[in-house]
């Protein structure tokens, strides 16, 4: 019992000692609030609803992206998004045909489950070289919390982009 009582006595902190503290590390690609890894050709992660709303607005995905960004764009579709489109059934067969376009880059997923929003957020957090194309308000809210990731959306029958540096020539609205 005497040994235990001695162990509980705290040592006084030495004011001259070097104090260690943990500072959160930010990615080196971010310069202030802008991402320096972004540049043509742009890799654009596409969400399920973005394809569906593009069909409703009668927009060609690749051509409209190039018109928005004034540069070459490579649309990327993850396995989770592809699975979501396949689950939607016969009604969305046009979206499935567009998603299987050879111009689109397929990104394999290594995780379990097919919830595309979590997959996109996780991929964008790891690699800051993507632009996320979505119309989903909840997904936009989640991506806005990640610094340096621009969001592409549809408004007035055309594509717009938010949080893109002025240097890259994207139009401002």
C-alpha positions as CSV (number, residue, x, y, z in Angstrom):
1,X,0.0,0.0,0.0
2,X,2.9,2.4,0.7
3,X,4.3,1.7,-2.8
4,X,1.0,2.5,-4.4
5,X,0.7,5.8,-2.4
6,X,4.1,6.9,-3.7
7,X,3.2,6.1,-7.3
8,X,0.2,8.5,-7.2
9,X,2.3,11.5,-6.4
10,X,2.6,13.6,-9.6
11,X,5.8,15.1,-10.6
12,X,5.9,18.9,-11.1
13,X,6.3,20.0,-14.7
14,X,9.6,21.6,-15.5
15,X,9.0,25.0,-17.1
16,X,12.3,24.7,-19.0
17,X,11.5,21.3,-20.5
18,X,10.5,21.1,-24.1
19,X,6.8,20.5,-24.5
20,X,5.4,18.2,-27.1
21,X,2.1,18.9,-28.8
22,X,0.3,17.5,-31.7
23,X,-0.4,19.7,-34.6
24,X,-2.7,18.4,-37.4
25,X,-0.8,17.9,-40.7
26,X,-2.3,19.4,-43.9
27,X,-1.5,18.0,-47.3
28,X,1.4,19.6,-49.1
29,X,-0.7,20.1,-52.3
30,X,-2.8,22.7,-50.6
31,X,-1.6,26.3,-51.0
32,X,-3.8,28.4,-48.8
33,X,-7.3,27.2,-49.7
34,X,-6.5,26.1,-53.2
35,X,-5.3,22.7,-54.4
36,X,-2.1,22.8,-56.6
37,X,-2.5,19.2,-57.6
38,X,-5.5,20.1,-59.8
39,X,-4.7,20.8,-63.4
40,X,-5.6,19.7,-66.9
41,X,-6.5,17.0,-67.7
42,X,-9.1,17.1,-64.9
43,X,-10.2,13.8,-63.3
44,X,-13.8,14.1,-62.4
45,X,-15.5,11.6,-60.0
46,X,-19.1,11.2,-61.0
47,X,-22.0,10.4,-58.7
48,X,-25.1,8.4,-59.7
49,X,-27.5,11.3,-59.5
50,X,-25.2,13.5,-61.7
51,X,-25.6,11.1,-64.6
52,X,-29.4,10.9,-64.1
53,X,-29.8,14.7,-63.9
54,X,-27.5,15.1,-67.0
55,X,-29.9,12.9,-69.0
56,X,-32.9,14.9,-67.8
57,X,-31.2,18.2,-68.8
58,X,-30.1,16.6,-72.1
59,X,-26.4,17.2,-71.6
60,X,-23.6,15.2,-73.0
61,X,-21.4,14.5,-70.0
62,X,-17.9,14.8,-71.5
63,X,-18.6,17.7,-73.9
64,X,-20.4,19.7,-71.2
65,X,-17.5,19.1,-68.7
66,X,-15.0,20.4,-71.3
67,X,-17.3,23.4,-72.0
68,X,-17.4,24.2,-68.2
69,X,-13.6,23.8,-67.5
70,X,-12.1,24.8,-70.9
71,X,-9.8,21.8,-70.7
72,X,-9.7,18.0,-71.3
73,X,-11.7,16.1,-68.7
74,X,-11.5,12.4,-67.8
75,X,-14.8,11.3,-66.1
76,X,-14.1,8.6,-63.5
77,X,-16.7,6.1,-62.2
78,X,-16.1,3.9,-59.1
79,X,-17.4,0.4,-58.8
80,X,-19.8,1.6,-56.1
81,X,-21.5,4.1,-58.4
82,X,-21.7,1.5,-61.1
83,X,-23.3,-0.9,-58.6
84,X,-25.8,1.8,-57.6
85,X,-26.8,2.4,-61.2
86,X,-27.2,-1.3,-61.9
87,X,-29.4,-1.7,-58.8
88,X,-31.8,1.1,-60.1
89,X,-33.0,-1.4,-62.7
90,X,-34.6,-1.1,-66.2
91,X,-35.8,2.5,-65.8
92,X,-32.2,3.8,-65.7
93,X,-30.8,1.6,-68.5
94,X,-29.7,4.8,-70.4
95,X,-27.7,5.9,-67.4
96,X,-26.0,2.5,-67.3
97,X,-25.1,2.7,-71.0
98,X,-23.6,6.1,-70.5
99,X,-21.6,4.9,-67.4
100,X,-20.2,2.0,-69.5
101,X,-18.8,4.5,-72.1
102,X,-15.2,3.6,-73.0
103,X,-14.2,7.3,-72.5
104,X,-14.9,7.0,-68.8
105,X,-12.2,5.7,-66.5
106,X,-13.3,2.9,-64.1
107,X,-11.9,3.0,-60.6
108,X,-11.9,-0.2,-58.6
109,X,-13.1,-0.2,-55.0
110,X,-11.4,-2.4,-52.3
111,X,-13.9,-1.8,-49.5
112,X,-17.1,-3.8,-48.7
113,X,-20.6,-2.4,-49.3
114,X,-21.8,-0.3,-52.2
115,X,-22.7,3.0,-50.6
116,X,-21.3,5.4,-53.2
117,X,-21.3,8.6,-51.1
118,X,-18.9,7.2,-48.5
119,X,-16.7,5.7,-51.2
120,X,-16.4,9.1,-53.0
121,X,-15.7,11.0,-49.8
122,X,-13.1,8.5,-48.8
123,X,-11.4,8.6,-52.2
124,X,-11.4,12.4,-52.3
125,X,-10.0,12.6,-48.8
126,X,-7.1,10.3,-49.7
127,X,-6.3,11.8,-53.1
128,X,-6.9,15.5,-53.7
129,X,-6.5,15.3,-57.5
130,X,-10.3,14.9,-58.2
131,X,-13.2,17.2,-58.9
132,X,-16.5,15.7,-57.6
133,X,-19.5,15.9,-59.8
134,X,-22.8,15.6,-57.9
135,X,-26.2,17.1,-57.4
136,X,-26.8,15.5,-54.0
137,X,-27.1,18.2,-51.3
138,X,-25.9,15.9,-48.5
139,X,-22.8,14.8,-50.4
140,X,-22.0,18.4,-51.3
141,X,-22.2,19.3,-47.7
142,X,-19.8,16.5,-46.8
143,X,-17.3,17.4,-49.5
144,X,-17.3,21.1,-48.7
145,X,-15.7,20.2,-45.3
146,X,-12.7,18.7,-47.2
147,X,-10.3,21.5,-48.1
148,X,-9.2,21.8,-51.7
149,X,-11.9,19.7,-53.5
150,X,-14.0,21.5,-56.1
151,X,-17.6,20.4,-56.7
152,X,-19.3,20.3,-60.1
153,X,-23.0,20.6,-60.2
154,X,-25.9,21.3,-62.7
155,X,-27.8,24.6,-62.8
156,X,-29.7,26.2,-65.6
157,X,-29.1,23.3,-68.0
158,X,-25.3,23.6,-67.8
159,X,-22.5,22.5,-65.6
160,X,-21.0,24.9,-63.1
161,X,-18.1,24.5,-60.7
162,X,-17.6,25.8,-57.2
163,X,-14.4,26.3,-55.2
164,X,-12.1,26.3,-58.2
165,X,-9.0,28.5,-58.3
166,X,-9.2,31.5,-60.7
167,X,-5.9,30.5,-62.3
168,X,-7.3,27.4,-64.0
169,X,-9.7,29.4,-66.2
170,X,-13.0,28.0,-64.9
171,X,-15.9,30.5,-65.4
172,X,-17.2,32.4,-62.4
173,X,-20.9,32.8,-61.8
